[in-house]
Amino acid sequence: MTWSTPLARRSKTLSASLGLGEKLFASSEERRFADAIESGLETVEAGLLKEVAFADDMADVTSRYLLEAGGKRIRPVLTLLTAQLGEGATPAVITAAQAVEITHLASLYHDDVMDEAELRRGVPTAQHVWGNSVAILTGDLLFARASKLVASLGEGAIKLQADTFERLCLGQLHETIGPRSGDDPIEHYLQVLADKTGSLIAAAAQMGVIFSNAPEEFEAPVVAFGEKIGVAFQLIDDVIDLAEADAETGKTQGTDLRSGVATLPLLFLRRAALTDAASAELLARIERNVDDLEGPDGEGSSLEQRAADEAELAAAIAELRAHPVTAQTLDEARRWADDAVAALAPLPDGPVKKALTKFAEAVVDRSR
């Protein structure tokens, strides 16, 4: 068999997951590495379909809903990738990869209820289709399935999963209640991102090391990498949120701003508004337009007035996108990505380190 067909398939899968393309897989060693990741991911994917199946018809439909809608599978790919530091995709590694993806999937159902989101992965969110209660219970069922998988891996895996779940919940709680008096809003927000996103990515990478029986000293570097790259990923999402509406995903421009999430560009704008009149004026317009569209008055406005409010908000978001605070957010994302790469220094040179480094670069270069 020639390399052409499997290489094209590998590049497509790894590109979708980690932003890695064919240029990474130049040597025979790197091609074998890519084959191992691809083969493991196919096994994980087949297992995911099995693990989210339920005998109850309703639970079966709702639990499969977001899985079948797509997703990049970043977390299981990272588990499979770091497992190449040890014995590769062992049965325990495959189980761990499935568990972290199901945990992530469960968190999406809950997040969408908390954020009152209308779209996820280009389809209406679960609560938009079935209501909040069904969406929350579906997330709970998926957390239970993930816990069953983790339990089969032993006490250490159970503790790691519990610690990660605790951080996921604390991150959501702290985002919901916001910074307390005396807290720095920007530091508070970055910690929320580390808890909500970075913790599970870090756990995914750590499980790959643990369950492939890789050297124990590789755990700390991949954990640090995972948490930092998770923060960088979300900061880039903050910038992408300001882009014009995405025809492919259906995501509305300024989705996070509209739902009341103070992303980093807005937090930077609030800080700039303390000393800059133009920033203060832009901030006031954004907050006023969001209130007009989302508040009781907005709900009762005429179609013409709502269209005018939408146009004003779109113009304000465009100004925010062009404001120096957005470039500042990009710089912050690059700093976190650079720190993530620096954390990999103790790892041996080779395909794993190279792939993780390229992934970090791809994170800050992505446009969606």
C-alpha positions in Angstrom: 0.0 0.0 0.0 1.3 3.5 -0.8 1.3 6.3 1.7 -1.0 8.6 -0.4 -4.4 7.5 0.7 -3.8 7.0 4.5 -1.7 10.1 4.6 -4.6 12.1 3.1 -6.9 10.6 5.7 -4.5 11.2 8.6 -3.9 14.8 7.5 -7.6 15.5 7.4 -8.3 14.0 10.8 -5.3 15.5 12.6 -5.8 18.8 10.8 -9.4 19.0 12.0 -8.3 18.1 15.6 -5.0 19.8 16.1 -4.5 22.0 13.1 -1.7 19.8 11.8 -1.1 19.3 8.1 0.8 17.0 5.8 4.1 18.9 6.2 4.4 17.5 9.7 4.6 13.9 8.5 7.7 14.0 6.4 9.8 11.1 7.8 8.9 7.5 8.1 8.9 7.8 11.9 6.4 10.7 11.7 4.2 8.7 9.3 4.2 5.8 11.7 3.3 8.2 14.5 0.4 9.6 12.5 -0.8 6.1 11.7 -0.9 5.3 15.4 -2.9 8.4 16.2 -5.3 7.8 13.3 -5.8 4.1 14.2 -6.4 5.0 17.8 -8.9 7.7 17.0 -10.9 5.4 14.8 -11.1 3.0 17.8 -12.1 5.8 20.1 -14.8 7.1 17.7 -16.4 3.7 17.4 -16.3 3.3 21.2 -17.9 6.7 21.7 -20.9 5.7 19.6 -21.3 2.6 21.8 -20.7 4.4 25.1 -23.3 7.1 24.6 -26.0 4.6 23.5 -28.9 4.1 26.0 -31.7 1.5 26.1 -34.1 4.3 26.8 -35.1 5.8 23.4 -35.2 9.4 24.6 -31.9 9.2 26.4 -30.3 7.5 23.3 -31.4 10.3 21.0 -30.5 13.2 23.3 -27.1 11.8 24.3 -26.0 11.1 20.7 -27.2 14.5 19.5 -24.1 16.6 20.0 -21.7 13.7 19.4 -23.2 13.2 16.0 -23.2 17.0 15.3 -19.4 16.8 15.0 -16.5 18.3 17.0 -12.8 18.4 16.6 -12.0 15.6 19.2 -9.1 17.6 20.5 -9.0 16.0 23.9 -8.9 12.3 22.8 -6.3 13.1 20.1 -4.1 14.7 22.8 -4.5 11.6 24.9 -3.5 9.4 22.0 -0.7 11.8 21.1 0.9 11.9 24.6 0.5 8.1 24.8 3.2 7.9 22.1 5.7 8.9 24.8 5.0 5.4 26.2 3.5 2.2 24.9 1.0 3.9 22.6 -2.7 3.4 22.4 -3.1 0.7 25.0 -6.7 -0.4 25.8 -6.5 1.8 28.9 -5.4 4.8 26.8 -8.4 4.2 24.5 -10.8 4.0 27.5 -9.3 7.2 28.9 -9.6 9.0 25.6 -13.3 8.1 25.4 -13.9 9.2 29.0 -12.4 12.6 28.5 -14.4 13.2 25.3 -17.7 12.1 27.0 -16.9 14.4 29.9 -16.3 17.3 27.5 -19.5 16.4 25.7 -21.5 16.4 29.0 -20.1 19.8 29.9 -21.4 21.2 26.6 -25.0 20.3 27.4 -24.7 22.1 30.8 -22.8 25.1 29.4 -25.4 25.7 26.8 -28.2 25.8 29.4 -26.1 28.2 31.6 -25.3 30.4 28.6 -28.8 30.2 27.1 -27.0 29.4 23.8 -29.1 28.7 20.7 -26.5 26.9 18.5 -23.7 24.4 19.1 -21.6 22.8 16.4 -23.9 24.3 13.8 -27.1 22.8 15.1 -29.7 24.1 17.6 -28.6 23.4 21.2 -30.2 20.5 23.1 -32.2 22.8 25.4 -33.5 24.7 22.3 -34.8 21.3 21.0 -36.0 19.6 24.2 -35.8 22.2 27.0 -33.5 22.9 29.9 -34.4 19.9 32.0 -33.8 17.3 29.3 -30.5 19.0 28.4 -29.3 19.0 32.0 -30.3 15.4 32.6 -28.6 14.4 29.4 -25.4 16.0 30.6 -25.8 14.1 33.9 -26.2 10.8 32.1 -23.1 11.5 30.1 -21.1 12.4 33.2 -22.2 9.1 34.6 -21.0 7.2 31.6 -17.7 8.9 31.7 -17.4 8.0 35.4 -18.1 4.3 34.6 -15.2 4.3 32.1 -12.8 6.0 34.5 -13.7 3.6 37.3 -12.4 0.7 35.2 -9.0 2.4 35.1 -8.5 2.4 38.9 -8.4 4.6 41.9 -5.9 7.1 40.5 -8.0 7.7 37.4 -11.1 8.2 39.6 -9.3 10.8 41.6 -8.0 12.6 38.5 -11.5 12.6 37.0 -13.0 13.9 40.3 -10.4 16.7 40.7 -11.0 17.7 37.1 -14.8 17.7 37.4 -14.5 19.8 40.6 -12.5 22.4 38.6 -15.0 22.4 35.8 -17.8 23.1 38.2 -15.8 25.8 40.1 -14.9 27.5 36.8 -18.5 27.7 35.8 -19.5 28.9 39.3 -16.9 31.6 39.3 -17.9 32.7 35.8 -21.5 32.9 36.9 -21.0 34.9 40.1 -18.2 37.0 38.7 -15.2 38.5 40.5 -15.6 39.5 44.1 -14.8 42.9 45.6 -11.0 43.4 45.4 -10.5 40.7 42.7 -8.8 41.7 39.5 -11.4 41.0 36.8 -8.8 39.9 34.2 -7.0 37.5 36.6 -10.4 36.2 37.7 -11.4 35.6 34.0 -8.1 33.8 33.2 -8.5 31.5 36.2 -12.0 30.7 35.0 -10.6 29.7 31.6 -7.9 27.6 33.2 -10.6 25.8 35.3 -13.3 25.5 32.6 -11.2 24.6 29.6 -7.6 24.1 30.6 -8.2 21.5 33.3 -9.9 18.9 31.1 -7.3 19.4 28.3 -4.6 18.9 30.9 -6.2 15.8 32.2 -6.6 14.4 28.6 -2.8 14.8 28.1 -1.9 13.5 31.5 -4.0 10.3 31.0 -2.1 9.6 27.8 1.1 9.5 29.7 -0.2 7.6 32.7 -2.0 4.8 30.8 0.7 4.3 28.2 3.1 3.6 31.1 5.3 6.5 29.9 8.0 7.9 32.3 6.3 9.6 35.2 8.5 12.7 34.8 6.5 13.5 31.5 3.3 14.1 33.4 4.0 17.6 34.7 5.1 19.0 31.4 2.0 17.8 29.5 -0.3 18.9 32.3 1.3 22.4 32.2 1.0 22.4 28.4 -2.6 21.3 28.4 -3.8 23.9 30.9 -1.9 26.8 29.2 -3.0 25.9 25.7 -6.6 25.6 26.9 -6.5 29.2 28.1 -4.9 30.3 24.8 -7.6 28.4 22.9 -10.4 30.2 24.7 -8.7 33.6 24.3 -8.7 33.1 20.6 -12.4 32.2 20.8 -12.9 35.6 22.4 -11.4 37.2 19.3 -13.3 34.9 16.9 -16.5 35.9 18.8 -16.1 39.4 17.4 -15.8 38.3 13.8 -18.7 38.6 11.4 -21.4 35.9 11.5 -20.2 32.4 10.4 -22.3 31.1 7.6 -21.0 27.5 8.1 -21.7 27.2 11.9 -24.5 29.8 12.0 -22.8 31.5 15.0 -23.9 35.1 15.5 -21.4 37.9 15.8 -20.8 38.8 19.4 -22.6 35.7 20.8 -20.7 35.8 24.1 -21.2 39.6 24.5 -24.9 39.2 23.8 -25.2 36.5 26.5 -23.6 38.7 29.1 -20.1 37.0 29.1 -17.4 39.6 29.7 -14.7 38.2 27.4 -11.1 39.5 27.5 -11.5 42.2 24.8 -14.4 43.6 26.8 -12.4 43.4 30.1 -9.5 45.1 28.5 -11.9 47.8 27.1 -13.3 48.4 30.6 -9.8 48.9 31.9 -9.0 51.3 29.0 -12.2 53.2 29.6 -10.9 54.3 33.0 -8.5 56.7 31.3 -9.6 56.9 27.6 -12.8 58.8 26.7 -13.2 57.0 23.3 -12.9 53.6 25.0 -15.5 54.7 27.6 -17.9 55.8 24.9 -17.5 52.6 22.9 -18.1 50.6 26.1 -21.2 52.5 26.9 -22.6 51.9 23.5 -21.9 48.2 23.6 -23.5 47.8 27.0 -26.5 49.9 26.0 -27.1 48.1 22.8 -26.9 44.7 24.5 -29.3 45.8 27.2 -31.7 47.1 24.5 -31.7 43.8 22.6 -31.9 41.5 25.6 -33.9 43.4 28.1 -37.7 43.5 28.6 -37.9 46.7 26.5 -36.0 45.0 23.6 -38.4 42.1 23.6 -41.3 44.4 23.0 -39.7 46.6 20.5 -40.9 46.9 16.9 -39.1 45.0 14.2 -37.8 48.3 12.9 -36.4 49.3 16.3 -34.8 45.8 16.8 -33.2 46.0 13.4 -31.8 49.4 14.2 -30.5 48.1 17.6 -28.9 45.1 15.8 -27.2 47.4 13.3 -25.9 49.6 16.1 -24.5 46.7 18.1 -22.9 45.2 15.0 -21.2 48.5 14.4 -20.0 48.7 18.0 -18.7 45.1 17.8 -16.8 46.0 14.6 -15.2 48.9 16.4 -14.3 46.6 19.3 -12.7 44.2 16.9 -10.6 47.0 15.4 -9.8 48.5 18.9 -6.2 47.9 20.3 -7.8 45.8 23.1 -8.4 43.0 20.6 -4.8 43.0 19.5 -3.9 43.0 23.1 -6.1 39.8 23.6 -4.3 38.2 20.7 -0.9 39.0 22.3 -2.2 37.5 25.6 -3.2 34.3 23.7 0.2 34.0 22.1 1.9 34.5 25.5 -0.1 31.6 26.9 0.7 29.5 23.8 4.4 30.3 24.1 4.3 29.4 27.8 2.7 26.1 26.8 5.4 25.3 24.4 8.1 26.2 26.9 6.6 23.7 29.4 7.4 20.9 26.9 11.2 21.4 27.4 11.6 18.3 29.5 10.1 16.1 26.8 12.4 14.2 24.4 12.7 15.6 20.9 10.5 13.7 18.4 7.1 13.6 16.8 5.1 14.1 20.1 7.0 17.3 21.0 6.9 18.5 17.5 3.1 17.8 17.1 2.3 19.6 20.4 4.4 22.6 19.4 2.6 22.8 16.0 -0.7 22.5 17.7 0.1 25.5 19.9 1.0 27.5 16.8 -2.2 26.4 15.1 -4.3 27.4 18.1 -3.3 31.1 17.9 -3.5 31.1 14.1 -7.0 29.7 13.7 -9.9 31.8 12.5 -12.8 29.6 13.8 
